[in-house]
């Protein structure tokens, strides 16, 4: 076999194999959990599904939350504190320019609060809680070498950017 043919075939094999190698490489962003129901002592947070893909609604017991949360919904993370249950809800409204946004829902004895929508339009997230501070990290949609870090204290969402690790 000629050297040129050997190099050509090697290149073709590498081109074919590379997508599979990339697909098997370890993910730096974990797959988010997904649930449709979260029972708590303060009510049952759940997603009322619809026959229309982007028309599911977020409810506590059988009442829609206010402000209304609609779309293709998932309760992705849930945390329990001594006085509240806190859930992160992912929202896909069918907007291809920004496929995913998020809202925090805090449920406690006195009622519930729903945060404003936030996020960098990505479903690749890392979520953590420390005390009453909840953090979501996601790739920045504006700066490919950065991650956006959103913190929520039960009242305010703050955003900052940091270099990717």
N, C-alpha and C positions, 0 to 999 in steps of 0.2 A: 504494500500500500504506500502511496506517495506521501511525503511529509505534508503537502498542502491538503490532501484528502483527510489525513489523520487529524490535522488541526481543525479542519472544517467539521468533521464528525464530533470531535471533542467539544467544540463550541456549541454545536446543536444539542448535544447531550446535556451540557451545562445549562443552556437556556431552558431546556425542558425540565430539568431537575430543580432549578432555582426556585420556582414558585412553590414547589412542594417543600423544599428546605425552609423557606420563609414561613410557610404555614405551620410547620412543626416546631419553630423556634419558640422558646418560652415567652409568654405574654408578660409585658410589664404592667398592664392594666387588667385587674381581675374582672371576671364576668360578674355583673351585678345580680344579686338574688332577685327574685320576682315573686310577688304574692298578690292576691286579690282581696285578702281579708286579714285584718289585724284586730283580734279581740283585745280589749283593754278594760280596766275597771271603770273607765270614763265613757264607754260606748264602743260600738263595733265599727271601726273604720274599714270601709270596704268600697270596692269598685262595682258599680252597677253597670254591667255590660249592655251593649246595644247591638242591634243587627247591623248598624252602620259602624264601620271600623273606628272612626275618629269621634264618636259620639258617646263614649262611656262617660259616666259621671262619678265623682268622688262623693261619698256619703258617710255620715256618722249615723249609725242605726239606719233608719230609712229616710233620712232627710239630707238633701244636697247641702254640701258645705257652702258657705259664703265667705269670700267671693267664689263663684262657681269655678270648678276645675273640671274641664272637659277635654277629651281627646282619647288617644290610645294610652291608657294609664297603667302604671305598675307601682306598687308599694315596694321600693327597692331596699330600703334599710329601715330598721326600727330600733329604738333605744328606750330604755326604761330608767327614769331617775326616781328619787324618793317621792316627788310630788307630781310627776308628769310622765306621759308616754309621748315620744317624739318619733315621727315617721318622715322619711324622705320619699316623695312621690315623683316619678319621672312622667313627663307629659310629651307625647308626640302628637302634634296637631296636624300633621300631614304637610307641613311647610318644608320643602326640600332644602331651602336656604339655611334653615335652622331646625333640624329634625327633632331635637330633644331639649326641653327645658326642665327645671325642677322647682318644687315648692316643699318647704318644711311644714308639717302640721304638728302642732303641739296640743295635746289633749290633757286636761287636768280637771279637777273637781269643779272648778268655777266655769268651765266651758272649754272652748278651743280657739286657737288662732291659726291662720294660714298666712305664710310668708308671701311676699311678692315673688313672681317668677324670676329665676336667675339661671345662670349657666353659660357655657361657652359653646352650646349647640352640639355637644358630643355625648355619646353614651359610654365613653371610656372614662370611668371615674374611680377614685379611691375615697372612701368615706371613713371618718373616725369621730369619736366623741371623747372629750376630756372634761369631766364635770358637767357644766351646763353649756359648754362651747362645742358646737358641731361643725365639722370641717368637711368640705368637698373639694377634692383636687381633680383637675381635668386639663387636657391639652388646651393651650390657648388657641383660639380661632384666628387671632390677629398676629401672633408672634410664634412661628413654628418651633423655635428653640426654647420656649417658655411654657410653664404650666400656670393656669389660673387657680388661685386658692380662694375659696369662698368660705367665710366663717359666719356662723349664725349663733346668736346668744339668746334666742327666743323673742327678740324684738327687732334687731337690725341685721341685715346681711352686709358684710364688708368683703370687698374683692381686692386682691393684690396679685401681682405676677412674680414668679420666681424662675430661676434657671431650671431646666429639666435635669433631674439627677443622673 
